[in-house]
Amino acid sequence: MKIRYLLLLPLTSISLAAEVTPKIVGGEDAVQDYPWMAGLHEYIPATTEYYIEPFCGGSLIAPGWVVSAAHCFTSPGDGDNPSSYSPPAGELIIRLDSPDLSDDPEHLVQRIIAHPQYGVADGSDDSDIVLIQLSSKTVFDTVSLADSTIMGELESSSLLDDVIRAIGWGVYDGDDFTVTRGEASGSQPDFLQSVALDYLPFSDKKCRTAWGGLTTNMICAWEPQPDADDTFGEDACFGDSGGPLLLPEDTLLSSGRTAHHWLLGATSFGSVSCDSSDTPGIYTRLASFDSWIESTTASAGDALVDVVATLDQPTAVQPGQTFNFDVGIINNSKLNSANNATFEVTAADTTLTPVNATGCSSIANGWRCNVATLTAGQQAQRTFAAIWLGADDSSLQTDLQVYSSQDDYRIGNNNVNATTDVTFLPDPSLAAPLINSNRDGRASITVIASNLSPVNSVTDATVIVELPNDLGVTGYPPCQVAEAPSRFICDLGTLDPEGEVALDFDLKGAGTFLLPITLQSSTGDTHPGDTSKTLEITLKRSSDSGSALPLVALMLLLYRRRNWRNQPSN
């Protein structure tokens, strides 16, 4: 049986906000600005009064559009029936860029459009999404809707603890918060609240089968191990419906750090006790609704698009070298054309010359190129020749911004930058050692030394393994014991541009060992700091393996060299 968050419509308190309160359910006052965070208030046009507590939340995805949850306005099966919407557009006012409820909401609404399939697929919660068109466009920053690439990186990440946030003005765990007969009740806060949650992949059975089974238009978030002082757990609650589930900027995933805020979902339903420690809260997967958002906004006369900047630039060149790079704009929209598609490319201390100047005009430090209309899926590209005018051993940074006449619901894709090192130095790098196997007192590890520079060679490359005093070693070419028994030295010679060497070792013995490993060379380093690693490994012998040996045999089994590209040495 599915249990939905009930709407909290505080229809008895048309008043100023009370004293600010510090907590929601396991959360805290939002310390970061979220100018795109929307609070939905019931409004009385005749008196211009409004109900102080938002009954739902939302997110500004374009200057004229807020996305929220359909269940904030209508019942399952009635999404395509505007007469069922409550409140109607004329009785709705929205706050933006005002986390404190003592500030008045100011943004009136032109229309409300719920998804026509809301609740149809599963009879309850599928397609729980609504678009709200403002009466006039705002100047506030918007938030980027997550795309399938971001969702894929999140689904496959092994780093999921506290990576996402639910935000809203819903019921919080203040002095009057109670959970009676399994259902929470209490006051709403006067200041915007935020709570960090774990992402639970849809591929995990705990997500797919939650609440009797989910559809692929839903995503899960929870906190199975709340902080000790969070008595009631950590979760969204009544009044948070429709609000954002956010993947914040600079969040570390397995694929790297996020460059922007990404809006993953809209709060849909969950536990009435507002505790996600056992069963996850469910959010509408907004990436599933690109086509509907585009068709709906186009029908309303304000079509939204998704244009993407692309920049292909070499990572390094030698001083005095002229090099080409490509910039582009892709209309990644599913349906809508991007009119007056334009990109601007700039690079300080650099001479930029368009190889193909069609539609391009010069601007400060660069060029603006107009490529007219791009239909959905179409792309345009220009090539530029660049000459660095600055000092040697510096970095040339190129910035690219793209836009069109229409508003963009994924502004995170509109900007990109890239850096080219201008230097004669190579870029030696040592990857973290890999443990391929570790059992029965034996382990196999791999150490990879590489040259990340595409143009300059590393000479006299040497990998040095510092050994504990009681570590015995047998070495094979190109490695040998030196200053026995404390160092194991592997002479790699020259590392070609973008070349690498993989050294595979076998370990045998018992105990815990720290193995500092260093890559040294005689030709310098463009990006120092990534040529030293320390491997900590514990080797356990089986119970019948006899007495522990004071020495551990470390044998080099394989030496292999790979080149990603066949480029000449410098």
Buried (B, 14 or more C-beta within 10 A) or exposed (E): EBBBBEBBBBEEEEEEBBEEBEBBBBBBBBEEEBBBBBBBBBBEEEEEBBBBBBBBBBBBBBBBBBBBBBBBBBBBBBBBEBEBBBBBBEBBBBBBBBBEBEEEBEBBBBBBBBBBBBBBBBEBBBBBBBBBBBEEBBEBBBBBBBBEEBBEBBBEBEEBEBBBBBBBBBBBBBEEBEBEEEBBBBBBBBBBBBBBBBBBBBEBEBBBEBBEEBBEBBBBBBBBEBEEEBEBBBBBBBBBBBBBBBBBEEBEBEBEEBEBBBBBBBBBBBBBBBBBBEBBBBBBBBBBBBEBBBBBBBEBEBBBBBBBBBBEBBBBBBEEBEBEBEBBBBBBBBBBBBBEBBBBBBBEEBEBEBEEEEBBEEEEBBBBBEBEEBEBEBBBBBBBEBBBEEEEEBBBBBBBBBBBEBBBBBBBBBBBBBEBBBBBBBBBBBBEBEEEEBEEBBBBBBBBBBBBBBBBBBBEBBBBBBBBEEBBBEBEEBBBBEEEBBBBBBEBEBBBBBBBBBBBBBBBBBBEBEBEBBBBBEBBBBBEEBBEBEBEBEBBBEEEEEEEBEEBBBBBEEBEEEEBEEBEBB
